[in-house]
Amino acid sequence: MSSMIKVAVAGPRGKMGKEAVKMITGQSHFQLVAAVDRENEGLQLKDLEGFPDSDAPIYTDIDKCFAEIDVDVLVDFTHPEAGKRHVEKALAHGVRTVVGTSGFSEDDVANFRLMAEDKQLGAIIAPNFAIGAVLMMKFSQMAARYFPHVEIIEQHHDQKRDAPSGTAIKTAELIHNNREALQQGHPEEKELLEGARGAHYHGFRIHSVRLPGLIAHQQVIFGSDGELLTLRHDSMNRESFMHGVRYAIETVMRLDTLVYGLENILE
């Protein structure tokens, strides 16, 4: 295997995609070889305002991209519908994937894992690439054994389409797997306004906040008699996610299955 990893980016004009392009072009062992976009067919990334001087061609047809360009890893920061289609296409063409798009169900992950293992290809789907956020999720999993009373509050910018966030859902899954069965709250609790108590997940609640000025923030609050434990992570810019994206691109080259969650590849 060559030490140079050939990378294509899907969704390059999105905020995360644009940051990924910047990171990839700044690494000596990565080569940005293509971009997959909803428009700008036939142009190069350097033709778009605000992009680095890259000759990487832009494709609107992902099958055409994989047929014409030698790609090792597809990095996807699009939206759930496109992301699922891109993972399926990539694996069919023998291309490994690193996906930061949220909205993948447990069934989606299971099906794509079967595809990856059949092709003996690595794939990584991560709700959050910030190392601090991953540690917050792991610490929450640890705390859930001792503090079964818990609520999650996640805060994102008002252009985010999905709620709860993929990070909140992943955190909730980790907590649920390590928490004794418990239905929280008063048994006669009643919402005077629908949704006031947030989304219900295996006996506890997840709350989503969407406001301009936010990037990506989450706190997990555990309660017990006479004490509270609060775990919080804040991403102040999208550059904070790129350390994890870089690590995922490097790591996916050594995998032959799909891994869901960055915490499962951190050493």
FIDOVEX-849162 format. One record per residue: x, y, z of N, C-alpha, C in turn. Coordinates in steps of 0.05 Angstrom, whole numbers, padded with zeros to 5 digits, always signed. Layout:
// FIDOVEX-849162
XYZXYZXYZ;...
//
This chain:
// FIDOVEX-849162
+00017-00024+00000+00000+00000+00000+00017+00025+00000;+00012+00043-00017+00027+00068-00018+00022+00085+00007;+00043+00100+00015+00040+00117+00039+00022+00141+00033;+00019+00148+00007+00001+00170+00000-00027+00160-00002;-00046+00172+00013-00074+00164+00013-00089+00183-00005;-00103+00172-00025-00118+00188-00045-00147+00192-00034;-00155+00216-00030-00180+00222-00017-00198+00239-00035;-00224+00231-00035-00245+00248-00047-00263+00258-00026;-00274+00281-00029-00292+00294-00010-00320+00298-00022;-00340+00287-00009-00368+00292-00017-00379+00314+00001;-00391+00334-00012-00402+00357+00002-00381+00378+00008;-00364+00385-00012-00341+00403-00006-00349+00432+00000;-00373+00440-00009-00381+00468-00004-00395+00472+00023;-00401+00450+00037-00412+00453+00064-00391+00462+00083;-00399+00471+00106-00380+00481+00126-00360+00460+00135;-00370+00436+00140-00351+00415+00148-00335+00405+00124;-00348+00402+00101-00334+00393+00077-00311+00412+00070;-00317+00438+00072-00296+00458+00065-00272+00456+00084;-00278+00452+00109-00257+00449+00129-00241+00424+00124;-00255+00402+00115-00241+00377+00109-00222+00381+00085;-00231+00395+00064-00215+00401+00041-00189+00415+00050;-00192+00435+00067-00169+00451+00077-00150+00433+00091;-00160+00415+00109-00143+00397+00124-00128+00378+00106;-00143+00365+00087-00131+00345+00070-00109+00357+00052;-00114+00380+00041-00093+00393+00024-00069+00402+00040;-00072+00403+00066-00049+00412+00083-00033+00389+00093;-00040+00364+00086-00025+00341+00096-00008+00329+00074;+00017+00324+00081+00036+00315+00060+00031+00286+00051;+00017+00270+00068+00011+00242+00061-00017+00238+00051;-00032+00259+00047-00059+00258+00034-00057+00272+00007;-00072+00261-00012-00075+00274-00038-00105+00277-00044;-00114+00302-00046-00142+00306-00053-00145+00302-00083;-00160+00281-00091-00161+00273-00119-00187+00280-00133;-00209+00285-00117-00235+00291-00129-00253+00302-00108;-00275+00314-00118-00297+00324-00100-00323+00315-00113;-00343+00309-00096-00370+00302-00106-00389+00323-00095;-00402+00337-00114-00418+00360-00107-00445+00358-00122;-00465+00373-00112-00491+00374-00126-00490+00390-00152;-00469+00406-00155-00466+00423-00179-00436+00427-00185;-00430+00444-00205-00403+00450-00212-00389+00427-00227;-00404+00410-00240-00392+00388-00256-00372+00400-00277;-00349+00387-00278-00329+00395-00298-00310+00416-00288;-00316+00429-00266-00297+00449-00255-00277+00435-00237;-00257+00450-00229-00237+00440-00209-00242+00456-00183;-00233+00445-00161-00238+00458-00135-00226+00487-00135;-00204+00490-00148-00191+00517-00148-00208+00537-00162;-00228+00528-00178-00245+00547-00192-00267+00559-00174;-00270+00547-00151-00291+00557-00132-00279+00577-00113;-00294+00598-00107-00284+00619-00089-00279+00608-00061;-00256+00615-00050-00250+00608-00023-00238+00581-00019;-00231+00567-00041-00219+00541-00039-00189+00542-00045;-00174+00523-00035-00145+00522-00041-00140+00517-00070;-00114+00521-00078-00106+00517-00106-00104+00487-00112;-00127+00474-00116-00127+00445-00120-00138+00439-00148;-00124+00421-00162-00134+00412-00189-00155+00390-00187;-00164+00383-00163-00183+00361-00160-00208+00367-00176;-00217+00349-00194-00241+00353-00209-00266+00349-00192;-00288+00363-00200-00313+00361-00186-00332+00345-00203;-00345+00326-00190-00365+00308-00203-00392+00311-00189;-00413+00311-00205-00440+00309-00194-00449+00280-00194;-00436+00263-00210-00443+00234-00211-00421+00218-00197;-00428+00207-00174-00408+00193-00158-00398+00168-00172;-00415+00154-00188-00406+00131-00203-00385+00138-00223;-00389+00161-00237-00370+00171-00256-00343+00178-00243;-00345+00190-00219-00321+00197-00204-00305+00172-00198;-00317+00151-00188-00302+00127-00181-00292+00112-00205;-00306+00115-00228-00298+00102-00252-00273+00115-00264;-00271+00141-00261-00249+00156-00274-00226+00163-00255;-00230+00163-00229-00210+00171-00210-00203+00148-00191;-00177+00145-00186-00168+00125-00166-00171+00137-00138;-00190+00127-00123-00196+00138-00096-00192+00116-00075;-00177+00123-00054-00174+00104-00032-00196+00108-00011;-00202+00134-00005-00221+00140+00017-00240+00162+00008;-00266+00158+00012-00286+00179+00008-00292+00190+00036;-00289+00217+00039-00297+00231+00063-00324+00244+00057;-00344+00238+00072-00371+00248+00067-00382+00266+00089;-00388+00291+00082-00401+00309+00100-00425+00321+00084;-00445+00305+00079-00468+00315+00063-00493+00315+00081;-00513+00300+00074-00537+00297+00091-00545+00268+00090;-00563+00259+00108-00567+00229+00111-00574+00215+00085;-00592+00225+00068-00600+00211+00044-00576+00208+00025;-00562+00230+00020-00538+00228+00003-00516+00211+00015;-00512+00214+00041-00491+00199+00055-00495+00169+00053;-00519+00160+00056-00525+00131+00054-00520+00121+00026;-00528+00137+00006-00524+00130-00022-00494+00129-00028;-00479+00148-00018-00450+00150-00023-00435+00126-00011;-00443+00118+00014-00429+00096+00026-00434+00070+00010;-00458+00066+00001-00465+00042-00015-00449+00042-00041;-00448+00065-00054-00433+00068-00080-00403+00063-00075;-00393+00076-00054-00364+00073-00049-00356+00044-00044;-00370+00031-00027-00364+00003-00021-00366-00014-00046;-00386-00009-00063-00390-00024-00087-00366-00021-00106;-00354+00003-00105-00331+00009-00122-00304+00003-00109;-00305-00009-00085-00280-00016-00071-00266+00008-00058;-00282+00028-00050-00271+00052-00038-00279+00053-00008;-00260+00058+00009-00265+00060+00038-00278+00087+00044;-00292+00088+00066-00308+00112+00072-00302+00122+00101;-00302+00148+00103-00302+00162+00129-00325+00181+00129;-00345+00176+00145-00371+00191+00144-00376+00206+00169;-00380+00232+00166-00387+00249+00189-00416+00258+00187;-00430+00249+00167-00459+00255+00164-00475+00239+00184;-00492+00252+00199-00508+00238+00219-00535+00230+00207;-00551+00215+00222-00576+00205+00212-00577+00176+00203;-00555+00161+00209-00554+00133+00202-00568+00117+00225;-00586+00100+00218-00600+00083+00238-00583+00059+00245;-00591+00045+00266-00577+00020+00273-00578+00000+00250;-00601-00001+00237-00603-00020+00214-00585-00011+00191;-00583+00015+00186-00564+00025+00165-00536+00016+00171;-00527+00020+00196-00500+00013+00204-00495-00017+00201;-00515-00033+00210-00512-00062+00208-00510-00071+00179;-00526-00059+00161-00526-00067+00133-00500-00059+00120;-00490-00035+00125-00465-00026+00113-00441-00042+00125;-00443-00050+00149-00422-00067+00161-00420-00093+00146;-00442-00105+00139-00442-00130+00124-00430-00126+00096;-00436-00103+00083-00425-00097+00057-00395-00093+00059;-00386-00078+00080-00357-00073+00083-00342-00099+00088;-00353-00116+00105-00339-00142+00110-00339-00160+00086;-00361-00159+00070-00361-00175+00046-00340-00167+00027;-00335-00140+00026-00314-00129+00008-00286-00128+00021;-00286-00134+00048-00261-00132+00064-00250-00104+00062;-00267-00085+00066-00260-00056+00064-00266-00043+00091;-00250-00023+00098-00255-00008+00122-00275+00014+00117;-00291+00020+00137-00310+00043+00136-00313+00053+00165;-00314+00079+00168-00318+00092+00194-00341+00111+00191;-00361+00108+00209-00383+00128+00211-00381+00139+00240;-00377+00165+00242-00373+00177+00268-00392+00201+00272;-00409+00201+00292-00427+00224+00297-00411+00249+00304;-00387+00246+00315-00371+00269+00323-00342+00262+00320;-00326+00279+00308-00298+00275+00304-00281+00291+00324;-00293+00306+00341-00278+00321+00362-00269+00302+00383;-00243+00301+00389-00233+00282+00409-00245+00287+00436;-00249+00312+00443-00261+00319+00469-00290+00309+00471;-00305+00310+00449-00332+00300+00449-00333+00270+00452;-00314+00257+00440-00313+00227+00442-00307+00220+00471;-00289+00235+00484-00283+00229+00512-00307+00235+00530;-00322+00256+00524-00347+00262+00538-00366+00238+00537;-00368+00226+00513-00386+00203+00510-00376+00179+00526;-00350+00175+00526-00339+00152+00541-00343+00157+00571;-00338+00181+00580-00341+00187+00609-00370+00184+00617;-00389+00192+00599-00417+00189+00605-00425+00159+00608;-00413+00143+00591-00418+00114+00592-00408+00103+00619;-00385+00112+00628-00374+00104+00654-00392+00113+00677;-00401+00138+00676-00417+00149+00698-00445+00136+00700;-00455+00127+00677-00483+00116+00677-00485+00092+00695;-00464+00078+00701-00465+00055+00719-00471+00063+00747;-00464+00087+00755-00467+00097+00782-00488+00118+00785;-00495+00131+00762-00516+00152+00762-00537+00146+00741;-00556+00130+00747-00576+00123+00726-00595+00145+00719;-00597+00166+00736-00614+00189+00729-00599+00208+00712;-00607+00213+00688-00591+00228+00669-00609+00242+00648;-00600+00265+00639-00613+00278+00616-00590+00290+00599;-00596+00292+00573-00576+00302+00554-00588+00327+00541;-00571+00348+00540-00579+00373+00526-00558+00378+00505;-00566+00378+00480-00547+00384+00458-00556+00410+00444;-00536+00426+00437-00541+00452+00425-00525+00454+00399;-00539+00462+00377-00526+00466+00351-00537+00490+00337;-00522+00498+00316-00531+00521+00299-00558+00515+00287;-00572+00536+00279-00600+00533+00270-00603+00523+00241;-00580+00516+00228-00582+00505+00201-00579+00474+00202;-00576+00463+00225-00574+00434+00228-00601+00421+00223;-00602+00401+00206-00628+00389+00198-00639+00368+00216;-00621+00353+00229-00631+00330+00245-00631+00337+00275;-00650+00325+00289-00651+00328+00318-00664+00303+00330;-00652+00292+00351-00627+00300+00364-00603+00296+00345;-00581+00307+00354-00556+00304+00338-00546+00275+00340;-00530+00268+00320-00518+00241+00321-00501+00237+00346;-00488+00258+00355-00472+00255+00380-00490+00249+00404;-00513+00263+00406-00531+00258+00428-00542+00229+00427;-00549+00220+00403-00559+00193+00401-00538+00172+00408;-00514+00177+00398-00492+00158+00405-00487+00158+00435;-00487+00182+00447-00483+00184+00476-00505+00169+00491;-00529+00172+00482-00552+00159+00495-00549+00129+00492;-00540+00119+00469-00536+00090+00466-00516+00079+00485;-00493+00094+00488-00472+00085+00507-00482+00085+00535;-00498+00105+00543-00509+00107+00570-00528+00084+00574;-00546+00079+00555-00566+00058+00558-00553+00031+00562;-00531+00026+00547-00518+00000+00549-00504-00004+00576;-00501+00017+00592-00486+00014+00617-00503+00023+00641;-00529+00027+00637-00547+00038+00657-00568+00018+00665;-00574+00017+00690-00596-00001+00699-00622+00010+00688;-00641-00008+00682-00667+00000+00672-00681+00018+00692;-00689+00041+00682-00702+00060+00700-00720+00079+00684;-00744+00083+00692-00762+00102+00680-00762+00127+00698;-00749+00148+00688-00745+00172+00704-00770+00189+00705;-00771+00207+00725-00792+00226+00727-00816+00216+00743;-00834+00234+00750-00858+00227+00765-00877+00210+00747;-00887+00188+00758-00904+00171+00742-00929+00185+00731;-00937+00207+00743-00961+00222+00733-00953+00247+00719;-00928+00249+00711-00918+00273+00697-00934+00278+00672;-00941+00303+00666-00957+00310+00643-00945+00334+00629;-00941+00333+00604-00931+00356+00588-00954+00375+00582;-00953+00399+00592-00973+00419+00585-00969+00430+00557;-00945+00429+00547-00939+00434+00519-00924+00410+00508;-00934+00399+00486-00922+00375+00474-00892+00379+00468;-00876+00361+00477-00847+00362+00473-00832+00377+00494;-00846+00387+00515-00832+00403+00535-00810+00387+00549;-00814+00361+00552-00795+00345+00567-00774+00333+00549;-00775+00339+00523-00755+00329+00505-00761+00301+00495;-00743+00290+00479-00747+00263+00467-00742+00242+00488;-00759+00221+00487-00756+00199+00506-00739+00177+00495;-00719+00168+00510-00701+00147+00501-00695+00128+00525;-00708+00105+00524-00703+00084+00544-00704+00094+00573;-00724+00111+00578-00729+00120+00606-00717+00147+00613;-00700+00159+00595-00689+00185+00601-00693+00203+00577;-00685+00229+00579-00693+00249+00559-00669+00261+00545;-00674+00269+00520-00655+00284+00504-00668+00310+00494;-00654+00332+00498-00665+00358+00491-00647+00371+00469;-00659+00382+00448-00644+00394+00426-00650+00424+00426;-00629+00440+00424-00630+00469+00422-00618+00477+00395;-00632+00495+00380-00622+00504+00355-00623+00535+00354;-00599+00547+00353-00597+00577+00354-00573+00586+00337;-00576+00609+00323-00553+00620+00310-00532+00628+00331;-00507+00626+00324-00485+00632+00343-00473+00607+00355;-00489+00585+00355-00478+00560+00365-00463+00545+00344;-00444+00528+00351-00431+00510+00333-00440+00481+00340;-00427+00469+00360-00435+00442+00369-00428+00440+00399;-00448+00435+00415-00445+00435+00444-00462+00413+00456;-00453+00401+00477-00470+00381+00491-00462+00379+00520;-00482+00376+00537-00477+00370+00565-00495+00346+00573;-00483+00330+00589-00497+00306+00600-00498+00310+00630;-00522+00312+00641-00526+00318+00669-00536+00293+00684;-00521+00284+00703-00528+00261+00720-00536+00272+00747;-00558+00260+00758-00568+00269+00784-00570+00246+00804;-00564+00252+00829-00567+00232+00850-00574+00248+00875;-00580+00234+00897-00587+00248+00922-00565+00266+00931;-00570+00292+00931-00551+00311+00942-00528+00318+00924;-00527+00309+00898-00505+00316+00881-00512+00315+00851;-00498+00330+00835-00501+00330+00806-00473+00326+00794;-00472+00312+00772-00448+00309+00756-00454+00318+00728;-00440+00339+00719-00445+00350+00692-00420+00346+00675;-00423+00333+00652-00402+00330+00632-00409+00348+00608;-00391+00365+00600-00397+00384+00578-00374+00385+00558;-00382+00387+00532-00362+00392+00512-00372+00414+00493;-00354+00432+00485-00360+00454+00467-00340+00454+00444;-00350+00454+00419-00333+00459+00396-00338+00488+00387;-00317+00504+00388-00319+00532+00382-00315+00538+00352;-00303+00519+00338-00301+00521+00308-00299+00493+00296;-00302+00492+00271-00302+00466+00257-00274+00454+00254;-00254+00470+00258-00227+00460+00257-00222+00439+00279;-00238+00441+00301-00235+00423+00323-00242+00394+00316;-00257+00390+00294-00264+00363+00286-00242+00350+00268;-00224+00366+00258-00206+00356+00237-00184+00337+00247;-00177+00339+00272-00157+00320+00283-00169+00292+00282;-00195+00289+00288-00208+00263+00287-00212+00254+00259;-00218+00272+00240-00222+00264+00212-00195+00254+00201;-00174+00268+00206-00147+00259+00197-00141+00231+00208;-00145+00227+00233-00140+00201+00245-00157+00179+00233;-00182+00186+00227-00200+00166+00215-00191+00158+00187;-00182+00178+00171-00173+00172+00144-00149+00153+00146;-00131+00158+00164-00107+00141+00167-00115+00113+00176;-00133+00112+00195-00141+00086+00208-00157+00069+00189;-00175+00081+00174-00194+00065+00157-00179+00048+00137;-00154+00056+00130-00138+00041+00111-00130+00014+00122;-00131+00011+00149-00122-00014+00162-00146-00031+00170;-00170-00023+00165-00194-00037+00174-00205-00054+00151;-00220-00075+00159-00234-00091+00139-00263-00095+00148;-00273-00076+00164-00301-00076+00173-00310-00048+00178;-00335-00044+00184-00345-00017+00190-00344-00012+00220;-00334+00011+00228-00333+00019+00256-00351+00043+00260;-00369+00041+00280-00388+00063+00285-00379+00077+00311;-00369+00101+00308-00360+00116+00332-00330+00118+00334;-00320+00142+00336-00291+00147+00337-00279+00134+00361;-00295+00131+00383-00283+00120+00407-00274+00091+00404;-00284+00078+00383-00277+00050+00379-00250+00046+00364;-00238+00069+00354-00212+00067+00341-00191+00082+00356;-00198+00097+00377-00178+00111+00392-00162+00092+00409;-00136+00094+00409-00119+00076+00424-00116+00086+00453;
//
